[in-house]
């Protein structure tokens, strides 16, 4: 075929055919959803030629021969028809890719997924594309993933808090509006109002309605007891924020690492981006600070260690000197730690890369250059 476009150079499209008889097995009937997608091989080139629709090619040739004036519209039409012939032949040769269909409308069930969440997700996906370039890129992916999760957690908490306030106000001001919201989308199986909020609404209307009977409460404590630490969680549990119960029956929110070394680790310190200031006084280290899902120091879990010691040293902060140096290591190192003579470790120091006395370093691991990530974890030492 030779097409002449009035403003461009000639366009030549050549379709070579073999003298072999065209196989009848290359019909549109072979186009099935189950057909496997195959890669190109030299052997497949013959199959591709066999599957060309020669009748359609002859019709296209006839149209070109009968055309006296070639316009842009004519060229576009011819190219479109040729493209369809080639696509059908390729599909019958290698298989047709089947669309996975529309994804579930899960985003409609995530009204809390705001602009910040989308930006964090975009950053994570961008980092993930370069994951295999180097260990440094893999570390960046890990950091981006944590920021993405933290952003989603904050957005979800804020949405639930705002929704709770809205429903509380609505309950007091306009019960009719409450029911209007409930029935707004009655054609769907899922109302816009959270089920927990709906139950809470009726509980407050009837103060005699209790969560469970006494027997049911006992059954819950027996069947699903609160874990004493992260090692009590079931195998296969994902890493995340959980509630544990200490020996003094006090509940404590912690982050459980269920991936490192068979899991079951209770995280008591973690740093990865410098978002939290660790240069704190004694009371802060005693009670804990930071975000459990992000950078934090879990003070309550370390209560016994504060009162006792680590390697013979008691805990020191800038306002409570318990080290054996002439001056307060907590002031020099700008951190709380089991300091002895201000030497070997300072992972609660200032988060920075350059080498300094007050950076977050571990002397036998990189000298006094700031560490990018640290994590302290503990779990029971089970006897075998």
Phi, psi and omega in degrees: 000143177226114181252133179248116178265135190294342181243000182231175177285165181301144176248120181248125177241117184248125176244107180274136180239150174273162179280357182290154179290136182290131181288141180278355182281353181265059177257169180294346180294342181280356183276096181238158181293335184272354185297133183283142176276121183253152176278159181288133173223163179299324180297328182288342181297324178291321178296322180298316180293322180296329184272359177293139179277094185293328179297316179294323178296319178296322178296320178295319177300318181296319179298319180293318180297327182272005182261126180265325180240124181260117178252175177300321180297320179296315180298315180299320181294315181296315180297322179297316180293319178296320179300318179296321178298314181293320180295316179296321178294317179296321180294318179290337180275314187251347182103156180258133177287127182266129178294139180287354181085172180291140177289156178298149184278055183289336182294332178293337178270007179233065180295343180281350183284089189268192183298320179297321178296317180296320179294319179294321178295319179298318179296318180298315180295324178295315178295322184296330180295335180255017188302320187272007181288320183192165175302326178298317179293324177295323177294322177296322177297316179299317179295317180296323178296318180294319178296322178298313180295317179297319179297317179295319179299316180295317180296320180293318179297318180295318179299315180294322179295315179296320180294320179298317179295319180298316181290324177296317178294318181294323180298323182281324189268318189209093179293329180296319178295326176303312181289330177296317177297322181295322185260006184301319178241054184292346178286343179263160182282341185246111177288165180285340182272132178301142180299321179299322179291322179295316178296317180298323180299314182286332176296320181285333175292327181236096184295344180280347181280117182256162181300311183209161172286167181299321180295320179294323178296317178297319180297321179297319181294329181280316186282316183234070181290151176291129182295147177283332174200180186295337181290346178278350180288152183293152175297141181092353178292141181282153173295144180165191182272129181223165175254128176242163180243119180285171183297336178271018177067018177266129178282142182222131177274125184224166172256124181258124174269108184256016183244320183290126173047057177072007174073191180083016183266133173266118183281127180247346175204136174207138177220139180208348179217000178075016183290335183249134177280123181260003176275082188240167178272180185301316184296323178295315178293332180290316184268339182098159180201168181092186179258129183302323180278354179234218178288134181195165171235121185270089187295313186300326182289343183259012186305314181295326181289329176297314185285334180259237183200170174229118186054037177084357182248139175275165183288141182232137171231176184294340180250011179210094188271114178236009181276179184253013179276164179295329179240172184282113179295332179297329177283316182294316184272350180055047182201165169260133183191169175276063184292143173250283177238032174061045189241292200280321186218148180203053187289351174261014180286189181295132182281103179201161186274324186291157181283129177196168181292331185255010178283166181275088186239167168227112194304319182277004179227082178092011180068217182261020174283138184302138178275138181283323182220138172221152177206129175249131182223159177213152171204159184301144176271094185285133178282139180265000000 
